[in-house]
Amino acid sequence: MSCGGSRGVAMETVDVAPYARTERRIARLTILLGAIASVGACLLFSIRVGAGVLIGAVLAWIHFRWLKSALDAVTRAVTAPAVPPHAPVPLRSVFGLMGRYLLLAVSVYVIFISFGIPILSMLVGLCALGAATIGASLYEVFQSWD
């Protein structure tokens, strides 16, 4: 019996392979879409704008990888059987969840000040992660129709 007199439900394991494939697809698409947008920006505007888009896409990719590793560590800490009833979440994971925004802000600032890359182009490059997520989600929806 569990809290409230109801029977506890056993946790079942979930096959994470499809989710891992989608995560890899998002990571690849982020770089691919960023590179394509960078080439387009170089042709339409300038090398600096194209470099900014590519830098933004790479920062978005780093941001995604860091988020994934931090969430994986938090998930392992929460779901792992522990001797104490509440296992602490690793401090590194908490920093990973919060520190990635600081990394992005400092990186964009330093690149803007040091190299004169336009901030707007880096922000456009950061949008590659959103576009990749939408693309991977649409792929999953269309694959499920088969």
Secondary structure, DSSP 8 states (H G I E B T S, - for coil): --GGG-----------HHHHHHHHHHHHHHHHHHHHHHHHHHHHT-HHHHHHHHHHHHHHHHHHHHHHHHHHHHHHHHHS--SSSS----HHHHHHHHHHHHHHHHHHHHHHHHH---HHHHHHHHTHHHHHHHHHHHHHHHHHT-
